[in-house]
Amino acid sequence: MARRKIPSAATTLGEAIRLLRTGRRMTLRALADKIGVSAPFLSDLEHGRRQTNQYEALAKALDVSVEELRKLDGRVTELKDWLADNPQLVALLKDIRDSGKPVPIEALRATLKQSR
């Protein structure tokens, strides 16, 4: 069975979710219930005020690929760009990973915001 395509008008994860949801004539509450979040949370997600990692649940409910949804998550793109601009950080992250200690993602995000 072919999966639905994300509308080309969608430039953000939230826009894609909203366009896919309305294209299926699904209410905000119905989709929220289906993926296990509140309607206000989903509304915030659609409007870019919140972020999520629930790609699998969203992809299943909206019949799209997880990878296509991930591509629209700006957080991933920002981090990839930042790492590409700072290759020494990749070695540092590998050292942290190999040490068995958790990678300080929130500290990295804060540093990213400060560097812009």
N, CA, C and O atoms as CSV, one atom per row, in Angstrom:
chain,resi,resn,atom,element,x,y,z
A,1,MET,N,N,0.836,-1.180,0.000
A,1,MET,CA,C,0.000,0.000,0.000
A,1,MET,C,C,0.885,1.249,0.000
A,1,MET,O,O,1.801,1.360,0.815
A,2,ALA,N,N,0.616,2.180,-0.903
A,2,ALA,CA,C,1.407,3.399,-0.996
A,2,ALA,C,C,1.055,4.355,0.128
A,2,ALA,O,O,-0.105,4.504,0.510
A,3,ARG,N,N,2.072,4.987,0.636
A,3,ARG,CA,C,1.866,5.981,1.687
A,3,ARG,C,C,1.523,7.317,1.049
A,3,ARG,O,O,1.833,7.579,-0.113
A,4,ARG,N,N,0.880,8.144,1.842
A,4,ARG,CA,C,0.562,9.491,1.381
A,4,ARG,C,C,1.852,10.306,1.282
A,4,ARG,O,O,2.833,10.023,1.969
A,5,LYS,N,N,1.834,11.294,0.438
A,5,LYS,CA,C,2.957,12.218,0.301
A,5,LYS,C,C,2.670,13.450,1.141
A,5,LYS,O,O,1.521,13.869,1.283
A,6,ILE,N,N,3.714,14.015,1.685
A,6,ILE,CA,C,3.563,15.268,2.419
A,6,ILE,C,C,3.375,16.376,1.383
A,6,ILE,O,O,4.153,16.469,0.434
A,7,PRO,N,N,2.359,17.210,1.551
A,7,PRO,CA,C,2.114,18.285,0.578
A,7,PRO,C,C,3.341,19.185,0.416
A,7,PRO,O,O,4.000,19.528,1.398
A,8,SER,N,N,3.635,19.557,-0.801
A,8,SER,CA,C,4.817,20.379,-1.077
A,8,SER,C,C,4.720,21.752,-0.418
A,8,SER,O,O,5.741,22.410,-0.218
A,9,ALA,N,N,3.515,22.194,-0.080
A,9,ALA,CA,C,3.342,23.490,0.588
A,9,ALA,C,C,3.873,23.472,2.017
A,9,ALA,O,O,4.090,24.529,2.610
A,10,ALA,N,N,4.084,22.289,2.571
A,10,ALA,CA,C,4.546,22.167,3.959
A,10,ALA,C,C,6.048,22.410,4.037
A,10,ALA,O,O,6.832,21.695,3.412
A,11,THR,N,N,6.440,23.412,4.799
A,11,THR,CA,C,7.863,23.707,4.978
A,11,THR,C,C,8.339,23.387,6.393
A,11,THR,O,O,9.539,23.401,6.667
A,12,THR,N,N,7.397,23.099,7.286
A,12,THR,CA,C,7.746,22.747,8.657
A,12,THR,C,C,6.994,21.478,9.051
A,12,THR,O,O,6.037,21.077,8.390
A,13,LEU,N,N,7.436,20.867,10.118
A,13,LEU,CA,C,6.759,19.677,10.623
A,13,LEU,C,C,5.312,20.003,10.986
A,13,LEU,O,O,4.403,19.242,10.656
A,14,GLY,N,N,5.099,21.115,11.652
A,14,GLY,CA,C,3.751,21.506,12.057
A,14,GLY,C,C,2.818,21.715,10.870
A,14,GLY,O,O,1.666,21.284,10.892
A,15,GLU,N,N,3.324,22.377,9.840
A,15,GLU,CA,C,2.506,22.590,8.642
A,15,GLU,C,C,2.150,21.263,7.991
A,15,GLU,O,O,1.017,21.067,7.552
A,16,ALA,N,N,3.113,20.356,7.928
A,16,ALA,CA,C,2.850,19.044,7.324
A,16,ALA,C,C,1.775,18.304,8.094
A,16,ALA,O,O,0.865,17.727,7.499
A,17,ILE,N,N,1.877,18.319,9.408
A,17,ILE,CA,C,0.884,17.626,10.235
A,17,ILE,C,C,-0.502,18.218,10.001
A,17,ILE,O,O,-1.473,17.485,9.813
A,18,ARG,N,N,-0.590,19.548,10.015
A,18,ARG,CA,C,-1.887,20.196,9.820
A,18,ARG,C,C,-2.468,19.891,8.446
A,18,ARG,O,O,-3.648,19.559,8.335
A,19,LEU,N,N,-1.656,19.999,7.400
A,19,LEU,CA,C,-2.153,19.740,6.044
A,19,LEU,C,C,-2.572,18.281,5.870
A,19,LEU,O,O,-3.599,17.996,5.253
A,20,LEU,N,N,-1.785,17.369,6.409
A,20,LEU,CA,C,-2.148,15.955,6.316
A,20,LEU,C,C,-3.416,15.660,7.117
A,20,LEU,O,O,-4.289,14.917,6.668
A,21,ARG,N,N,-3.502,16.245,8.295
A,21,ARG,CA,C,-4.672,16.019,9.158
A,21,ARG,C,C,-5.935,16.549,8.501
A,21,ARG,O,O,-6.945,15.847,8.437
A,22,THR,N,N,-5.888,17.778,8.013
A,22,THR,CA,C,-7.085,18.364,7.402
A,22,THR,C,C,-7.408,17.685,6.074
A,22,THR,O,O,-8.575,17.577,5.698
A,23,GLY,N,N,-6.383,17.230,5.368
A,23,GLY,CA,C,-6.605,16.499,4.126
A,23,GLY,C,C,-7.346,15.187,4.353
A,23,GLY,O,O,-8.043,14.696,3.465
A,24,ARG,N,N,-7.192,14.636,5.527
A,24,ARG,CA,C,-7.901,13.404,5.888
A,24,ARG,C,C,-9.212,13.700,6.600
A,24,ARG,O,O,-9.912,12.790,7.043
A,25,ARG,N,N,-9.536,14.991,6.703
A,25,ARG,CA,C,-10.753,15.450,7.387
A,25,ARG,C,C,-10.799,14.933,8.824
A,25,ARG,O,O,-11.830,14.485,9.324
A,26,MET,N,N,-9.635,15.016,9.457
A,26,MET,CA,C,-9.496,14.559,10.830
A,26,MET,C,C,-9.443,15.785,11.737
A,26,MET,O,O,-8.738,16.749,11.439
A,27,THR,N,N,-10.173,15.750,12.823
A,27,THR,CA,C,-10.136,16.872,13.755
A,27,THR,C,C,-8.832,16.838,14.541
A,27,THR,O,O,-8.150,15.816,14.621
A,28,LEU,N,N,-8.516,17.973,15.106
A,28,LEU,CA,C,-7.335,18.086,15.952
A,28,LEU,C,C,-7.433,17.090,17.111
A,28,LEU,O,O,-6.471,16.388,17.420
A,29,ARG,N,N,-8.590,17.040,17.737
A,29,ARG,CA,C,-8.794,16.142,18.875
A,29,ARG,C,C,-8.672,14.674,18.467
A,29,ARG,O,O,-8.113,13.868,19.211
A,30,ALA,N,N,-9.192,14.327,17.295
A,30,ALA,CA,C,-9.123,12.934,16.844
A,30,ALA,C,C,-7.671,12.499,16.635
A,30,ALA,O,O,-7.286,11.402,17.037
A,31,LEU,N,N,-6.871,13.357,16.008
A,31,LEU,CA,C,-5.469,13.011,15.800
A,31,LEU,C,C,-4.722,12.983,17.132
A,31,LEU,O,O,-3.903,12.095,17.369
A,32,ALA,N,N,-5.001,13.941,17.986
A,32,ALA,CA,C,-4.348,13.966,19.297
A,32,ALA,C,C,-4.635,12.681,20.059
A,32,ALA,O,O,-3.729,12.089,20.645
A,33,ASP,N,N,-5.890,12.250,20.055
A,33,ASP,CA,C,-6.260,11.003,20.736
A,33,ASP,C,C,-5.532,9.804,20.123
A,33,ASP,O,O,-5.093,8.900,20.834
A,34,LYS,N,N,-5.415,9.812,18.815
A,34,LYS,CA,C,-4.795,8.696,18.105
A,34,LYS,C,C,-3.310,8.546,18.436
A,34,LYS,O,O,-2.785,7.434,18.480
A,35,ILE,N,N,-2.640,9.680,18.667
A,35,ILE,CA,C,-1.199,9.607,18.942
A,35,ILE,C,C,-0.876,9.745,20.429
A,35,ILE,O,O,0.288,9.676,20.824
A,36,GLY,N,N,-1.908,9.941,21.253
A,36,GLY,CA,C,-1.696,9.966,22.700
A,36,GLY,C,C,-1.167,11.267,23.264
A,36,GLY,O,O,-0.393,11.263,24.221
A,37,VAL,N,N,-1.583,12.393,22.672
A,37,VAL,CA,C,-1.223,13.712,23.212
A,37,VAL,C,C,-2.507,14.516,23.385
A,37,VAL,O,O,-3.571,14.109,22.917
A,38,SER,N,N,-2.404,15.646,24.050
A,38,SER,CA,C,-3.574,16.503,24.220
A,38,SER,C,C,-3.799,17.333,22.955
A,38,SER,O,O,-2.872,17.558,22.176
A,39,ALA,N,N,-5.016,17.776,22.764
A,39,ALA,CA,C,-5.332,18.635,21.619
A,39,ALA,C,C,-4.556,19.954,21.686
A,39,ALA,O,O,-4.064,20.413,20.655
A,40,PRO,N,N,-4.428,20.586,22.872
A,40,PRO,CA,C,-3.625,21.813,22.931
A,40,PRO,C,C,-2.151,21.576,22.551
A,40,PRO,O,O,-1.529,22.411,21.893
A,41,PHE,N,N,-1.607,20.426,22.975
A,41,PHE,CA,C,-0.223,20.111,22.595
A,41,PHE,C,C,-0.111,19.995,21.077
A,41,PHE,O,O,0.804,20.556,20.475
A,42,LEU,N,N,-1.041,19.267,20.461
A,42,LEU,CA,C,-1.009,19.093,19.008
A,42,LEU,C,C,-1.185,20.426,18.295
A,42,LEU,O,O,-0.532,20.678,17.282
A,43,SER,N,N,-2.054,21.274,18.808
A,43,SER,CA,C,-2.234,22.605,18.221
A,43,SER,C,C,-0.924,23.393,18.292
A,43,SER,O,O,-0.523,24.032,17.319
A,44,ASP,N,N,-0.271,23.342,19.437
A,44,ASP,CA,C,1.016,24.025,19.580
A,44,ASP,C,C,2.045,23.459,18.604
A,44,ASP,O,O,2.835,24.208,18.029
A,45,LEU,N,N,2.035,22.161,18.419
A,45,LEU,CA,C,2.953,21.516,17.482
A,45,LEU,C,C,2.685,22.001,16.059
A,45,LEU,O,O,3.615,22.333,15.324
A,46,GLU,N,N,1.426,22.038,15.680
A,46,GLU,CA,C,1.080,22.497,14.334
A,46,GLU,C,C,1.457,23.952,14.103
A,46,GLU,O,O,1.755,24.343,12.975
A,47,HIS,N,N,1.446,24.750,15.151
A,47,HIS,CA,C,1.773,26.173,15.025
A,47,HIS,C,C,3.236,26.480,15.336
A,47,HIS,O,O,3.626,27.646,15.393
A,48,GLY,N,N,4.040,25.452,15.535
A,48,GLY,CA,C,5.466,25.656,15.753
A,48,GLY,C,C,5.852,26.118,17.139
A,48,GLY,O,O,6.981,26.559,17.353
A,49,ARG,N,N,4.938,26.025,18.082
A,49,ARG,CA,C,5.234,26.463,19.456
A,49,ARG,C,C,5.782,25.326,20.319
A,49,ARG,O,O,6.276,25.563,21.421
A,50,ARG,N,N,5.695,24.112,19.825
A,50,ARG,CA,C,6.195,22.927,20.538
A,50,ARG,C,C,6.955,22.047,19.562
A,50,ARG,O,O,6.854,22.201,18.344
A,51,GLN,N,N,7.717,21.119,20.126
A,51,GLN,CA,C,8.443,20.142,19.331
A,51,GLN,C,C,8.100,18.754,19.854
A,51,GLN,O,O,7.614,18.602,20.975
A,52,THR,N,N,8.355,17.754,19.038
A,52,THR,CA,C,8.052,16.386,19.441
A,52,THR,C,C,9.045,15.420,18.828
A,52,THR,O,O,9.726,15.736,17.852
A,53,ASN,N,N,9.115,14.254,19.410
A,53,ASN,CA,C,9.906,13.160,18.851
A,53,ASN,C,C,8.999,11.985,18.518
A,53,ASN,O,O,9.489,10.879,18.289
A,54,GLN,N,N,7.701,12.197,18.488
A,54,GLN,CA,C,6.735,11.119,18.256
A,54,GLN,C,C,6.479,10.906,16.770
A,54,GLN,O,O,5.332,10.868,16.324
A,55,TYR,N,N,7.563,10.769,16.013
A,55,TYR,CA,C,7.433,10.603,14.567
A,55,TYR,C,C,6.679,9.338,14.191
A,55,TYR,O,O,5.850,9.348,13.281
A,56,GLU,N,N,6.971,8.246,14.896
A,56,GLU,CA,C,6.348,6.964,14.535
A,56,GLU,C,C,4.829,7.022,14.676
A,56,GLU,O,O,4.102,6.592,13.780
A,57,ALA,N,N,4.353,7.552,15.797
A,57,ALA,CA,C,2.905,7.636,16.021
A,57,ALA,C,C,2.249,8.566,15.001
A,57,ALA,O,O,1.183,8.258,14.468
A,58,LEU,N,N,2.887,9.696,14.735
A,58,LEU,CA,C,2.347,10.638,13.745
A,58,LEU,C,C,2.327,10.005,12.359
A,58,LEU,O,O,1.332,10.102,11.641
A,59,ALA,N,N,3.428,9.356,11.985
A,59,ALA,CA,C,3.512,8.748,10.657
A,59,ALA,C,C,2.434,7.685,10.484
A,59,ALA,O,O,1.796,7.604,9.434
A,60,LYS,N,N,2.236,6.882,11.503
A,60,LYS,CA,C,1.220,5.829,11.419
A,60,LYS,C,C,-0.180,6.432,11.310
A,60,LYS,O,O,-0.978,5.999,10.479
A,61,ALA,N,N,-0.478,7.416,12.133
A,61,ALA,CA,C,-1.813,8.024,12.138
A,61,ALA,C,C,-2.113,8.782,10.848
A,61,ALA,O,O,-3.263,8.836,10.410
A,62,LEU,N,N,-1.075,9.369,10.237
A,62,LEU,CA,C,-1.276,10.174,9.031
A,62,LEU,C,C,-0.913,9.425,7.750
A,62,LEU,O,O,-1.049,9.967,6.653
A,63,ASP,N,N,-0.451,8.176,7.887
A,63,ASP,CA,C,-0.099,7.318,6.763
A,63,ASP,C,C,0.982,7.946,5.874
A,63,ASP,O,O,0.844,8.014,4.652
A,64,VAL,N,N,2.061,8.400,6.523
A,64,VAL,CA,C,3.225,8.929,5.807
A,64,VAL,C,C,4.471,8.258,6.370
A,64,VAL,O,O,4.409,7.575,7.392
A,65,SER,N,N,5.593,8.454,5.705
A,65,SER,CA,C,6.813,7.824,6.198
A,65,SER,C,C,7.415,8.647,7.335
A,65,SER,O,O,7.339,9.875,7.357
A,66,VAL,N,N,8.005,7.933,8.261
A,66,VAL,CA,C,8.670,8.568,9.398
A,66,VAL,C,C,9.796,9.468,8.891
A,66,VAL,O,O,9.978,10.579,9.389
A,67,GLU,N,N,10.542,8.996,7.913
A,67,GLU,CA,C,11.679,9.758,7.388
A,67,GLU,C,C,11.248,11.104,6.815
A,67,GLU,O,O,11.935,12.109,6.994
A,68,GLU,N,N,10.110,11.120,6.124
A,68,GLU,CA,C,9.627,12.379,5.548
A,68,GLU,C,C,9.274,13.383,6.649
A,68,GLU,O,O,9.539,14.577,6.511
A,69,LEU,N,N,8.686,12.903,7.725
A,69,LEU,CA,C,8.381,13.802,8.843
A,69,LEU,C,C,9.656,14.331,9.483
A,69,LEU,O,O,9.756,15.518,9.791
A,70,ARG,N,N,10.622,13.455,9.683
A,70,ARG,CA,C,11.892,13.868,10.309
A,70,ARG,C,C,12.588,14.958,9.502
A,70,ARG,O,O,13.198,15.863,10.072
A,71,LYS,N,N,12.496,14.872,8.190
A,71,LYS,CA,C,13.149,15.866,7.331
A,71,LYS,C,C,12.632,17.279,7.599
A,71,LYS,O,O,13.345,18.256,7.373
A,72,LEU,N,N,11.405,17.385,8.077
A,72,LEU,CA,C,10.805,18.696,8.298
A,72,LEU,C,C,11.040,19.241,9.707
A,72,LEU,O,O,10.631,20.360,10.013
A,73,ASP,N,N,11.687,18.468,10.552
A,73,ASP,CA,C,11.968,18.907,11.916
A,73,ASP,C,C,13.222,19.775,11.897
A,73,ASP,O,O,14.327,19.264,11.715
A,74,GLY,N,N,13.061,21.069,12.081
A,74,GLY,CA,C,14.165,22.023,12.026
A,74,GLY,C,C,15.266,21.755,13.021
A,74,GLY,O,O,16.415,22.130,12.784
A,75,ARG,N,N,14.946,21.114,14.133
A,75,ARG,CA,C,15.975,20.845,15.139
A,75,ARG,C,C,17.053,19.937,14.573
A,75,ARG,O,O,18.236,20.140,14.845
A,76,VAL,N,N,16.668,18.950,13.800
A,76,VAL,CA,C,17.626,18.013,13.234
A,76,VAL,C,C,18.519,18.732,12.236
A,76,VAL,O,O,19.734,18.539,12.241
A,77,THR,N,N,17.934,19.556,11.383
A,77,THR,CA,C,18.689,20.289,10.377
A,77,THR,C,C,19.686,21.230,11.032
A,77,THR,O,O,20.837,21.303,10.600
A,78,GLU,N,N,19.270,21.950,12.064
A,78,GLU,CA,C,20.165,22.871,12.757
A,78,GLU,C,C,21.353,22.135,13.345
A,78,GLU,O,O,22.487,22.596,13.221
A,79,LEU,N,N,21.118,21.012,13.977
A,79,LEU,CA,C,22.191,20.257,14.595
A,79,LEU,C,C,23.145,19.716,13.539
A,79,LEU,O,O,24.361,19.775,13.723
A,80,LYS,N,N,22.615,19.190,12.434
A,80,LYS,CA,C,23.476,18.690,11.363
A,80,LYS,C,C,24.343,19.814,10.793
A,80,LYS,O,O,25.540,19.630,10.569
A,81,ASP,N,N,23.736,20.972,10.561
A,81,ASP,CA,C,24.488,22.109,10.033
A,81,ASP,C,C,25.580,22.539,11.005
A,81,ASP,O,O,26.708,22.824,10.602
A,82,TRP,N,N,25.235,22.584,12.283
A,82,TRP,CA,C,26.184,22.994,13.310
A,82,TRP,C,C,27.363,22.031,13.369
A,82,TRP,O,O,28.515,22.457,13.452
A,83,LEU,N,N,27.073,20.728,13.325
A,83,LEU,CA,C,28.145,19.737,13.356
A,83,LEU,C,C,29.000,19.805,12.088
A,83,LEU,O,O,30.216,19.626,12.152
A,84,ALA,N,N,28.376,20.060,10.948
A,84,ALA,CA,C,29.137,20.194,9.704
A,84,ALA,C,C,30.067,21.399,9.764
A,84,ALA,O,O,31.178,21.352,9.236
A,85,ASP,N,N,29.622,22.477,10.404
A,85,ASP,CA,C,30.436,23.681,10.546
A,85,ASP,C,C,31.505,23.545,11.623
A,85,ASP,O,O,32.455,24.326,11.659
A,86,ASN,N,N,31.352,22.554,12.500
A,86,ASN,CA,C,32.277,22.357,13.625
A,86,ASN,C,C,32.683,20.885,13.725
A,86,ASN,O,O,32.281,20.202,14.667
A,87,PRO,N,N,33.473,20.387,12.767
A,87,PRO,CA,C,33.791,18.958,12.741
A,87,PRO,C,C,34.524,18.454,13.980
A,87,PRO,O,O,34.463,17.263,14.284
A,88,GLN,N,N,35.207,19.325,14.690
A,88,GLN,CA,C,35.897,18.902,15.902
A,88,GLN,C,C,34.905,18.426,16.960
A,88,GLN,O,O,35.265,17.644,17.840
A,89,LEU,N,N,33.675,18.886,16.881
A,89,LEU,CA,C,32.664,18.460,17.841
A,89,LEU,C,C,32.253,17.006,17.638
A,89,LEU,O,O,31.867,16.331,18.592
A,90,VAL,N,N,32.335,16.524,16.407
A,90,VAL,CA,C,31.992,15.132,16.143
A,90,VAL,C,C,32.952,14.229,16.918
A,90,VAL,O,O,32.530,13.255,17.540
A,91,ALA,N,N,34.247,14.559,16.878
A,91,ALA,CA,C,35.234,13.774,17.629
A,91,ALA,C,C,34.962,13.863,19.129
A,91,ALA,O,O,35.061,12.865,19.843
A,92,LEU,N,N,34.621,15.047,19.596
A,92,LEU,CA,C,34.310,15.226,21.014
A,92,LEU,C,C,33.097,14.384,21.413
A,92,LEU,O,O,33.122,13.713,22.445
A,93,LEU,N,N,32.041,14.415,20.604
A,93,LEU,CA,C,30.848,13.626,20.903
A,93,LEU,C,C,31.138,12.124,20.902
A,93,LEU,O,O,30.596,11.378,21.717
A,94,LYS,N,N,31.995,11.692,19.980
A,94,LYS,CA,C,32.375,10.275,19.961
A,94,LYS,C,C,33.133,9.904,21.236
A,94,LYS,O,O,32.923,8.832,21.803
A,95,ASP,N,N,34.018,10.805,21.681
A,95,ASP,CA,C,34.745,10.555,22.930
A,95,ASP,C,C,33.787,10.466,24.109
A,95,ASP,O,O,33.943,9.609,24.978
A,96,ILE,N,N,32.797,11.350,24.138
A,96,ILE,CA,C,31.806,11.332,25.225
A,96,ILE,C,C,31.019,10.024,25.169
A,96,ILE,O,O,30.815,9.370,26.192
A,97,ARG,N,N,30.582,9.651,23.978
A,97,ARG,CA,C,29.835,8.404,23.820
A,97,ARG,C,C,30.656,7.203,24.279
A,97,ARG,O,O,30.159,6.334,24.995
A,98,ASP,N,N,31.912,7.167,23.860
A,98,ASP,CA,C,32.774,6.040,24.208
A,98,ASP,C,C,33.083,5.988,25.699
A,98,ASP,O,O,33.439,4.934,26.226
A,99,SER,N,N,32.946,7.130,26.380
A,99,SER,CA,C,33.202,7.158,27.820
A,99,SER,C,C,32.059,6.531,28.613
A,99,SER,O,O,32.211,6.224,29.796
A,100,GLY,N,N,30.921,6.343,27.959
A,100,GLY,CA,C,29.761,5.772,28.642
A,100,GLY,C,C,28.898,6.808,29.331
A,100,GLY,O,O,27.853,6.470,29.888
A,101,LYS,N,N,29.312,8.057,29.306
A,101,LYS,CA,C,28.520,9.126,29.920
A,101,LYS,C,C,27.485,9.620,28.905
A,101,LYS,O,O,27.714,9.526,27.699
A,102,PRO,N,N,26.351,10.142,29.377
A,102,PRO,CA,C,25.332,10.627,28.435
A,102,PRO,C,C,25.807,11.881,27.694
A,102,PRO,O,O,26.517,12.722,28.244
A,103,VAL,N,N,25.396,11.974,26.442
A,103,VAL,CA,C,25.730,13.151,25.635
A,103,VAL,C,C,24.859,14.312,26.115
A,103,VAL,O,O,23.638,14.172,26.181
A,104,PRO,N,N,25.461,15.449,26.451
A,104,PRO,CA,C,24.708,16.599,26.994
A,104,PRO,C,C,23.983,17.378,25.894
A,104,PRO,O,O,24.405,18.475,25.530
A,105,ILE,N,N,22.897,16.814,25.365
A,105,ILE,CA,C,22.181,17.411,24.241
A,105,ILE,C,C,21.698,18.831,24.560
A,105,ILE,O,O,21.848,19.735,23.737
A,106,GLU,N,N,21.126,19.027,25.738
A,106,GLU,CA,C,20.617,20.365,26.073
A,106,GLU,C,C,21.742,21.396,26.100
A,106,GLU,O,O,21.546,22.534,25.674
A,107,ALA,N,N,22.899,21.016,26.589
A,107,ALA,CA,C,24.042,21.941,26.593
A,107,ALA,C,C,24.471,22.252,25.160
A,107,ALA,O,O,24.844,23.384,24.852
A,108,LEU,N,N,24.417,21.257,24.296
A,108,LEU,CA,C,24.762,21.485,22.893
A,108,LEU,C,C,23.755,22.431,22.235
A,108,LEU,O,O,24.141,23.313,21.468
A,109,ARG,N,N,22.485,22.251,22.529
A,109,ARG,CA,C,21.472,23.141,21.953
A,109,ARG,C,C,21.679,24.573,22.430
A,109,ARG,O,O,21.556,25.514,21.646
A,110,ALA,N,N,21.987,24.739,23.695
A,110,ALA,CA,C,22.226,26.081,24.233
A,110,ALA,C,C,23.429,26.727,23.551
A,110,ALA,O,O,23.405,27.916,23.235
A,111,THR,N,N,24.472,25.945,23.326
A,111,THR,CA,C,25.656,26.458,22.650
A,111,THR,C,C,25.327,26.840,21.217
A,111,THR,O,O,25.808,27.855,20.713
A,112,LEU,N,N,24.514,26.036,20.565
A,112,LEU,CA,C,24.107,26.329,19.191
A,112,LEU,C,C,23.373,27.663,19.129
A,112,LEU,O,O,23.647,28.488,18.257
A,113,LYS,N,N,22.443,27.873,20.053
A,113,LYS,CA,C,21.682,29.127,20.048
A,113,LYS,C,C,22.590,30.320,20.314
A,113,LYS,O,O,22.396,31.385,19.728
A,114,GLN,N,N,23.573,30.156,21.184
A,114,GLN,CA,C,24.492,31.254,21.508
A,114,GLN,C,C,25.399,31.600,20.340
A,114,GLN,O,O,25.797,32.752,20.172
A,115,SER,N,N,25.727,30.587,19.525
A,115,SER,CA,C,26.675,30.811,18.429
A,115,SER,C,C,26.027,31.495,17.223
A,115,SER,O,O,26.727,31.895,16.293
A,116,ARG,N,N,24.712,31.632,17.229
A,116,ARG,CA,C,24.023,32.240,16.070
A,116,ARG,C,C,23.788,33.700,16.264
A,116,ARG,O,O,23.224,34.356,15.389
